[in-house]
């Protein structure tokens, strides 16, 4: 069981993701923006995966991934976007999910 940090500013989507993550057998914590996500990463060494939207207020998802990786180089990252082309270009070590996705797709991304 992993602890997954969800960076998602749309609260209904964040709550749905928390539910899907629990169904997939993991623990979930949420952040409403990139700054909050980075603060959680600094405080909680148990966070193993960052699941982020690209369209965050202030710091966007790409910037968050860059700063999170500087803070925690081994952190697993999954980018979730409503546009498949937005998720491309982040390297092979970044997972991608195109919204909407189901629990099976999420589980595969978490286990990859």
N, C-alpha and C positions, 0 to 999 in steps of 0.2 A: 504494500500500500504506500503510495507516494503522496506528498503534499504538493498540490498544484495551486499556483497563484494565477488568478484570472484578472487581467487588466482590461476592463470593459466599462465604459462610461454610461451605457444604456442599461439602467438597473433591471428591467425585465429580462434582458438578454443575459446579464450577469447571474441573475437568480436561476434562470433556466440552465445555464452552464454549470452552476454549482450542483443542481439536481442531477444532471447528466454525469458529472464527475463522481458523485456519490454512488449512482447506479453502476458506474464502471468500477467501483470498489476503491476509490481514492478519497482523500480529504481535500477540501477546497477552501481557499481564502480569497477574498475579493478586494480589488482596488479600483477606485473610480477614475484614476488618471495615472500617468507615468510617475509623477513624484511620489504618490502614495505607494505605488508598486515598488519603487526603489527603496523607500523607507522600510517596507515589509521585508524585502530581501536582505537588508542590512541587519534587521532585528531577528529574523527567523532562519537559522541555518538548516532547518528541516525542509524548507521549500526546495523541491527537486526539479520542478518544471514551471516555466512561465508560459501561460497561454494568453496571448495578447491580440487585441484588435489593432488594426492600423490607424483607425480614425479616432484617436484619443485627443481630448482638449489639451492645449498647452504643448507638451511633449508628445509627438506622434509615436506610433508603434515602432517605427524604424529606429527612431532616436532612443526609445526605451530599450530595445534589444541591444543596441550598441552600448549603452550605459550599464545595463544589467550584466552583459558579458564582461565588461571591464571590471565590474564589482565581483562577479562570480564566473570566472572563465569556463568552468565545466557545466554551467547551467544549461539544461535542455530547454529549447525554445520551440513553441508552436505558434504560428501566426494564423489567425482566423480572420477571413475577410469575405465580404459579400461579392467581391470581384476576384475571379481566379487570377487575373493578370496582376493584381496588386500583391499577391503573395509571392510572386516570382522574384528572382534576383537577390535572395538573401543567403545563398550558399546551400550546399548540400547538407550542412549540419543543422539546418532549421526546418522543422516540420511545417506543413501547410494544411489548412482545412478551409474549404470553401463553404461559406454559410449559404443556405442552412445545411446542417449536417445532423446525422443521427448518432445514437449512442455507440453503434458499431464502428462508425467512422472515427469517432472520438477515441474509442478504446484502441483501435489500430494505431492512431497517431500517438497516443500516450505510450504504447508499448514498442513503437519503432525505435 
